[in-house]
């Protein structure tokens, strides 16, 4: 089945009186926590402020959560399901970026896109590999998964950043077949202002090898951690419980079971300029 894509565009105006030496890349994070009653499902949408676009979002508890980038370039939606006997606290973090456009540059557009592979069927007790790629000229900045009725049965065994995309391994831990829809968020790398100057986002992929149930890693100074990726060793019985960016440069991963994992951070440079 072919992938489908949606493009969102956000126009930015020049900031009057802004200094040429001021930082251009302005990342921002939005988070929210809610309580989900026993046996209930709750939908929560996070929206980037002002002229920022959404790059990635992650739930604080991965199992059973739907994480869906919207066709709106500033929004991301979570659906938290609680099948336990008591209330559950759930939340998510949304990573955004905006440009502070100097007055002598002119207006500029930020372009993001969402690519999805609808209704990927996974046989009970089996895994399914899916690769999604962004269009040329765009860089992958985040991922999400809509499990729908399959719920917690569909687990993420891998969501690994690759060149211009993500490679997924979905595992069906249930007793019947189920479907899920993986999505990736793409950001146009190069922007041209009406005055003729251009800006190019620069990203770097940092990878780590981890054992144990908790991992913490960071991007370099003058970088911003946009998205957290993971790939579990198929020889172990490790399960992903959480993979979220944290603070400005960090990422946090939590696992249950035993085994090893390759974790990754997409790091966004904060010192790029219009030229």
C-alpha positions in Angstrom: 0.0 0.0 0.0 1.3 3.4 -0.9 2.0 6.1 1.7 -0.2 9.2 1.8 1.0 12.7 2.6 -0.4 16.1 3.7 1.4 19.4 3.6 0.9 22.3 6.0 2.3 25.9 5.4 2.7 28.6 8.0 3.6 32.1 6.9 6.0 34.2 9.0 6.4 37.9 8.8 9.6 39.8 9.5 10.0 41.1 13.0 10.4 44.9 13.0 13.5 46.1 14.6 15.0 42.6 15.3 18.7 42.5 15.5 20.6 40.8 12.7 22.8 39.0 15.3 19.8 37.7 17.3 19.1 33.9 17.2 17.0 32.9 14.3 16.0 29.3 15.3 13.6 29.4 18.2 12.5 26.0 19.5 9.7 25.7 22.0 8.1 22.9 23.9 4.5 22.4 25.1 3.4 19.8 27.6 0.1 18.8 29.3 -1.0 16.1 31.8 -4.5 14.8 32.3 -6.2 12.1 34.4 -7.9 9.3 32.6 -10.7 7.5 34.5 -10.7 3.7 34.7 -12.1 2.1 31.5 -12.2 5.5 29.8 -10.4 7.1 26.8 -9.4 10.7 26.7 -8.3 12.8 23.7 -5.9 15.7 24.2 -4.6 18.0 21.5 -1.4 20.1 22.0 -0.8 23.2 19.9 2.4 25.1 19.2 2.3 28.8 20.2 2.4 31.8 17.8 4.2 31.0 14.6 5.8 27.7 15.6 5.2 24.5 13.7 5.0 21.0 15.3 7.9 18.7 14.7 7.3 15.8 17.0 5.3 14.7 20.1 5.6 11.8 22.5 3.5 10.5 25.3 4.9 9.9 28.8 3.5 6.4 28.6 3.8 4.6 25.3 1.7 1.4 25.6 -1.8 1.8 24.1 -1.5 5.6 23.3 -2.4 7.1 19.9 0.0 9.8 18.8 -1.3 11.6 15.7 0.3 14.6 13.9 -2.5 16.8 12.6 -3.0 18.2 9.2 -2.8 21.5 11.0 0.9 22.4 11.0 0.8 23.5 14.7 -1.1 20.7 16.3 -0.6 17.1 17.5 -3.3 14.8 19.1 -3.0 12.1 21.7 -5.6 9.5 22.6 -5.0 7.9 26.0 -6.8 4.7 26.9 -7.1 3.4 30.4 -8.0 -0.3 30.8 -6.9 -0.5 34.4 -9.1 -0.6 37.5 -8.1 2.9 38.7 -7.4 6.4 37.3 -4.3 6.9 35.2 -2.2 10.0 34.8 -1.1 10.5 31.3 0.6 13.3 29.4 2.6 14.3 26.4 5.2 16.7 25.2 5.1 18.6 21.9 8.3 19.9 20.2 8.0 23.0 18.0 10.2 25.4 16.2 9.7 28.9 14.8 12.0 31.4 13.1 12.7 34.9 14.3 12.9 36.7 11.0 15.1 39.8 10.9 13.5 43.0 9.6 15.8 43.1 6.5 15.0 39.6 5.4 11.4 39.6 4.3 8.5 37.2 4.9 9.1 33.5 4.9 7.1 30.3 5.0 7.6 27.3 7.2 6.5 24.1 5.5 5.8 20.8 7.3 4.3 17.6 6.0 2.8 14.4 7.4 3.3 11.0 5.7 1.3 8.1 6.8 0.8 4.4 5.9 -2.9 3.6 6.7 -4.1 0.4 8.2 -0.9 -1.7 8.4 -2.1 -5.2 9.4 0.1 -7.2 11.8 -0.6 -10.9 12.4 -1.1 -12.0 16.0 2.3 -12.8 17.6 4.2 -11.5 14.6 6.1 -8.3 13.6 5.7 -6.1 10.5 8.4 -3.7 9.1 7.3 -0.4 7.5 9.5 2.4 6.2 8.2 6.0 5.6 10.1 8.7 3.8 9.7 12.4 3.4 9.6 14.2 0.0 12.9 15.5 -1.4 14.0 18.7 0.2 12.4 17.7 3.5 13.9 16.2 6.7 12.1 13.8 9.1 11.7 15.3 12.5 9.2 13.1 14.3 6.9 10.1 14.3 3.6 8.9 15.7 1.4 5.8 15.7 -2.4 5.4 15.6 -3.4 2.0 17.1 -7.1 2.5 17.0 -9.1 -0.6 18.1 -5.8 -2.7 18.4 -4.8 -0.6 21.4 -2.0 -2.0 23.6 -1.7 -5.1 21.4 0.4 -3.2 18.9 3.8 -2.4 20.4 6.6 -0.4 18.9 9.7 -2.6 18.5 11.5 0.1 16.4 11.0 3.6 15.3 14.4 4.4 13.9 15.4 7.6 12.1 16.9 7.0 8.7 17.8 9.3 5.8 14.6 11.4 5.1 12.4 9.1 7.2 11.7 6.5 9.8 11.9 2.7 9.8 9.2 1.0 12.0 8.9 -2.5 13.4 5.4 -3.0 14.8 4.8 -6.1 17.0 1.4 -7.6 17.7 1.5 -9.0 21.2 -2.2 -9.9 21.2 -4.1 -13.1 20.2 -5.8 -11.7 17.1 -4.6 -9.7 14.1 -4.7 -5.9 14.4 -4.0 -2.8 12.3 -2.2 0.5 13.0 -1.3 3.6 11.1 2.3 4.9 11.5 3.0 8.5 10.6 6.1 10.7 10.3 6.4 14.5 10.4 8.6 16.2 7.8 10.1 19.7 7.7 11.2 21.6 4.6 14.9 22.0 5.1 15.4 25.3 3.1 13.3 28.4 3.3 13.6 31.4 1.0 12.4 34.8 2.2 10.7 37.3 -0.1 13.8 39.5 0.1 15.9 36.7 -1.5 17.8 35.5 1.6 17.6 31.8 2.5 17.8 29.8 5.7 18.5 26.0 6.0 17.6 23.9 9.1 20.4 21.5 10.1 19.8 18.3 12.0 22.1 15.6 13.3 21.3 12.0 14.4 22.9 10.8 17.6 22.7 7.1 18.4 23.4 5.2 21.6 23.6 1.6 22.8 21.8 0.8 26.0 21.1 -2.0 28.5 18.7 -1.8 31.4 15.4 -0.3 32.0 16.2 3.5 31.9 18.3 5.5 29.4 19.1 9.2 29.4 21.0 11.0 26.6 21.6 14.5 25.4 22.3 16.5 22.2 25.3 18.8 22.0 25.4 22.4 23.2 23.6 24.7 20.8 21.3 21.9 19.7 17.7 21.1 20.6 16.4 17.5 21.1 13.5 17.2 18.7 12.6 13.5 18.6 13.5 10.2 20.3 13.9 7.0 18.3 14.4 3.4 19.4 15.2 0.0 18.1 14.8 -3.0 20.4 17.1 -6.1 20.1 14.9 -8.9 18.8 16.9 -11.4 20.8 15.7 -9.9 24.1 12.2 -9.4 25.6 12.6 -5.7 26.2 9.4 -3.6 25.7 9.2 0.2 25.2 7.3 2.0 27.9 8.4 5.6 27.1 10.6 7.5 24.6 10.3 11.3 25.1 12.4 14.4 24.6 13.0 16.3 27.8 14.3 19.7 28.8 16.1 21.5 25.9 18.7 18.9 24.9 17.8 15.6 26.4 15.8 12.4 25.9 14.4 9.8 28.3 13.7 6.1 27.5 12.0 3.6 29.8 11.7 -0.1 29.2 10.3 -3.2 30.8 11.8 -6.7 30.6 15.4 -7.7 29.7 17.6 -6.9 26.7 19.3 -4.1 24.9 18.2 -1.3 22.7 19.6 1.2 20.2 18.3 4.7 21.1 18.6 7.8 19.1 18.0 11.6 19.2 17.3 13.9 16.3 19.2 17.1 17.2 18.3 20.5 15.7 21.1 23.1 15.4 20.1 26.4 17.0 22.8 28.6 15.4 21.8 28.6 11.7 21.2 32.0 10.0 19.7 33.6 7.0 22.2 34.2 4.3 
